[in-house]
Amino acid sequence: MAGQTGLGELLRVKQFSCEVVGILISKGQGGQGEQDDIVLVPLHTLQRRVTGNRKVNTLLLRERRKLADGLDDSFNIFDTQQLAETLSSTTRLLTSLLGAVAAVSLLAGGIGIMNIMLVSVTERTREIGLRLAIGALEDEVLLQFLIEAVVLAALGGLIGIVIATGASYVLAGAMAVPYQFDVQINVLSFVFSAVIGVVFGYFPARRAARMDPIEALRHE
């Protein structure tokens, strides 16, 4: 190819052809052999079309560090993709654990609300019987106790949000990290606490609404 640059021509490398986009300057013979018979191709192309794997050869690092045969590698190779996958799996695990703790806390809080409402229904049996006797509908009694359960749960959720916000602000200042109040998440937490009141307050409210007025008035 005397007098020709070879740019734009096709060069066959094993089973595929590559277009020549550049030519290196002549280096001649070197310590590692002939330096003018080297072909440089994109890494992904090499991995996909030549080697058939995504491994990066560490021989060049050993040569640069002048490590003799038999000596252990004096370097480490970190795969950022593997590191990202490890961090993602750790984050998912922590999220699952926090979700499980939150679920147990909600269940315990819901059971506590139901117990409080059951005690309230028992202590106000005569009141409930009197309301039913003078014409109150079952749906009205049911709605009354549901509202009480929702108010109780929502008040607990509001107190929890205030405490959590204050603790987050203090901890963020202590760890020198920025803190940003997320309105959407806190509103969602407040609504969710109200829903817990509806779910766990329904059974006591239904029990109060289905009381027999005569038996309720006889209750001591």
C-alpha positions as CSV (number, residue, x, y, z in Angstrom):
1,M,0.0,0.0,0.0
2,A,2.9,2.3,-0.7
3,G,1.7,5.9,-1.3
4,Q,-1.7,5.1,0.1
5,T,-3.1,6.0,3.5
6,G,-5.6,3.2,3.7
7,L,-8.2,5.5,5.3
8,G,-11.8,4.5,4.5
9,E,-10.8,1.0,3.3
10,L,-12.0,-2.3,4.9
11,L,-9.7,-4.4,7.0
12,R,-10.7,-7.9,7.9
13,V,-10.3,-8.9,11.5
14,K,-11.1,-12.6,12.1
15,Q,-14.8,-13.1,11.0
16,F,-15.7,-9.4,10.3
17,S,-14.5,-6.4,8.4
18,C,-13.7,-3.0,9.9
19,E,-13.4,0.4,8.3
20,V,-10.1,2.1,8.7
21,V,-10.7,5.5,10.4
22,G,-7.2,6.3,11.5
23,I,-3.6,5.2,11.2
24,L,-1.0,5.2,14.0
25,I,2.5,6.5,13.4
26,S,5.2,4.0,12.8
27,K,7.0,2.8,16.0
28,G,9.1,-0.1,14.7
29,Q,10.4,-2.8,16.9
30,G,9.9,-2.4,20.7
31,G,10.4,-4.2,23.9
32,Q,7.1,-6.0,23.5
33,G,7.8,-7.0,19.9
34,E,6.6,-5.4,16.6
35,Q,4.7,-2.2,17.3
36,D,3.4,-1.6,13.7
37,D,1.0,-4.6,13.5
38,I,-1.5,-3.5,16.1
39,V,-5.2,-2.9,15.3
40,L,-7.3,-0.9,17.7
41,V,-11.0,-1.5,17.7
42,P,-13.8,-0.2,20.0
43,L,-13.9,-2.1,23.3
44,H,-17.6,-3.2,22.9
45,T,-16.9,-4.4,19.4
46,L,-13.9,-6.4,20.6
47,Q,-16.0,-8.0,23.4
48,R,-19.0,-8.7,21.2
49,R,-17.3,-9.8,17.9
50,V,-13.9,-11.2,19.0
51,T,-13.6,-12.3,22.6
52,G,-17.3,-13.1,23.1
53,N,-17.2,-11.9,26.7
54,R,-17.2,-8.6,28.7
55,K,-14.0,-9.3,30.6
56,V,-11.2,-6.8,30.5
57,N,-7.7,-8.2,30.1
58,T,-5.4,-7.3,33.0
59,L,-2.2,-8.2,31.2
60,L,-1.5,-4.6,30.3
61,L,-1.7,-3.5,34.0
62,R,0.8,-6.2,35.0
63,E,3.2,-5.1,32.2
64,R,2.9,-1.4,33.2
65,R,3.6,-2.4,36.9
66,K,6.4,-4.7,35.7
67,L,5.1,-7.7,37.6
68,A,7.1,-10.9,37.0
69,D,5.3,-14.2,36.3
70,G,4.2,-15.8,39.5
71,L,3.7,-12.6,41.5
72,D,0.2,-11.6,42.6
73,D,-1.6,-8.7,41.1
74,S,-0.8,-5.4,42.9
75,F,-4.0,-3.8,41.8
76,N,-7.7,-4.3,42.1
77,I,-10.4,-3.9,39.4
78,F,-13.8,-2.6,40.4
79,D,-16.8,-3.1,38.2
80,T,-19.0,-0.1,38.6
81,Q,-22.0,-2.0,37.3
82,Q,-21.5,-4.7,39.9
83,L,-21.1,-2.0,42.6
84,A,-24.3,-0.3,41.5
85,E,-26.2,-3.7,41.6
86,T,-24.8,-4.3,45.1
87,L,-26.0,-0.9,46.2
88,S,-29.4,-1.4,44.6
89,S,-29.9,-4.8,46.3
90,T,-28.9,-3.3,49.6
91,T,-31.3,-0.4,49.2
92,R,-34.1,-2.8,48.3
93,L,-33.3,-4.9,51.4
94,L,-33.4,-1.9,53.6
95,T,-36.6,-0.7,52.0
96,S,-38.2,-4.1,52.6
97,L,-37.1,-4.1,56.3
98,L,-38.4,-0.6,56.8
99,G,-41.6,-1.5,55.1
100,A,-42.0,-4.6,57.4
101,V,-41.3,-2.4,60.5
102,A,-43.9,0.1,59.3
103,A,-46.5,-2.6,58.6
104,V,-46.0,-4.0,62.1
105,S,-46.3,-0.5,63.6
106,L,-49.5,0.2,61.7
107,L,-51.0,-3.2,62.8
108,A,-50.1,-2.5,66.4
109,G,-51.6,1.0,66.2
110,G,-54.7,-0.3,64.5
111,I,-55.2,-2.9,67.1
112,G,-54.8,-0.3,69.8
113,I,-57.4,1.9,68.2
114,M,-59.8,-1.0,68.0
115,N,-59.3,-1.9,71.7
116,I,-59.9,1.8,72.7
117,M,-63.1,2.0,70.7
118,L,-64.3,-1.3,72.1
119,V,-63.8,-0.1,75.6
120,S,-65.6,3.2,74.6
121,V,-68.6,1.3,73.2
122,T,-68.8,-0.9,76.4
123,E,-68.6,2.1,78.7
124,R,-71.3,4.0,76.7
125,T,-73.7,1.2,76.2
126,R,-76.6,3.0,78.0
127,E,-75.9,6.1,75.9
128,I,-76.0,4.1,72.7
129,G,-79.2,2.3,73.9
130,L,-80.8,5.7,74.7
131,R,-80.0,7.1,71.3
132,L,-81.4,4.0,69.5
133,A,-84.5,4.1,71.7
134,I,-85.4,7.7,70.8
135,G,-85.1,7.1,67.1
136,A,-81.4,7.2,66.1
137,L,-80.7,5.0,63.0
138,E,-78.0,2.3,63.0
139,D,-76.1,4.1,60.3
140,E,-76.0,7.2,62.4
141,V,-74.5,5.4,65.4
142,L,-72.1,3.6,63.1
143,L,-71.0,6.9,61.5
144,Q,-70.6,8.5,65.0
145,F,-68.1,5.9,66.2
146,L,-66.3,5.7,62.8
147,I,-65.8,9.5,63.0
148,E,-64.4,9.1,66.5
149,A,-62.0,6.3,65.4
150,V,-60.8,8.4,62.4
151,V,-60.3,11.5,64.5
152,L,-58.3,9.4,67.0
153,A,-56.1,7.8,64.3
154,A,-55.6,11.1,62.4
155,L,-54.6,12.9,65.6
156,G,-52.1,10.2,66.3
157,G,-50.8,10.5,62.7
158,L,-50.5,14.3,63.0
159,I,-48.5,14.0,66.3
160,G,-46.3,11.4,64.6
161,I,-45.6,13.7,61.6
162,V,-44.7,16.5,64.0
163,I,-42.3,14.3,66.0
164,A,-40.7,12.8,62.9
165,T,-40.2,16.2,61.3
166,G,-38.6,17.6,64.4
167,A,-36.3,14.6,64.8
168,S,-35.4,14.6,61.1
169,Y,-34.5,18.3,61.3
170,V,-32.3,17.8,64.3
171,L,-30.6,14.7,62.9
172,A,-30.0,16.4,59.6
173,G,-28.3,19.3,61.3
174,A,-26.2,17.0,63.5
175,M,-25.0,15.0,60.4
176,A,-24.6,18.2,58.3
177,V,-26.9,16.9,55.5
178,P,-29.6,19.0,53.8
179,Y,-33.2,18.4,55.0
180,Q,-36.2,19.1,52.8
181,F,-39.8,18.7,54.0
182,D,-41.8,16.6,51.5
183,V,-45.4,17.8,51.6
184,Q,-46.8,15.0,49.4
185,I,-45.3,12.2,51.6
186,N,-46.5,13.8,54.8
187,V,-50.0,14.3,53.5
188,L,-50.1,10.7,52.3
189,S,-49.0,9.6,55.8
190,F,-51.8,11.6,57.4
191,V,-54.4,10.2,55.0
192,F,-53.1,6.7,55.6
193,S,-53.4,7.1,59.3
194,A,-57.1,8.2,58.8
195,V,-57.7,5.1,56.7
196,I,-56.3,2.9,59.5
197,G,-58.9,4.5,61.8
198,V,-61.7,3.6,59.4
199,V,-60.5,0.0,58.9
200,F,-59.9,-0.8,62.6
201,G,-62.7,1.3,63.9
202,Y,-65.4,-0.3,61.8
203,F,-65.9,-3.4,64.0
204,P,-66.5,-1.5,67.2
205,A,-68.8,0.9,65.4
206,R,-70.8,-1.9,63.9
207,R,-71.1,-3.5,67.3
208,A,-72.5,-0.3,68.7
209,A,-74.9,0.2,65.8
210,R,-76.3,-3.4,66.2
211,M,-77.1,-3.2,69.9
212,D,-80.6,-4.0,71.1
213,P,-81.9,-0.8,72.7
214,I,-83.7,-2.6,75.5
215,E,-80.7,-4.7,76.5
216,A,-78.5,-1.6,76.2
217,L,-80.7,0.4,78.6
218,R,-80.6,-2.4,81.1
219,H,-76.7,-2.4,81.1
220,E,-75.1,-1.5,84.3
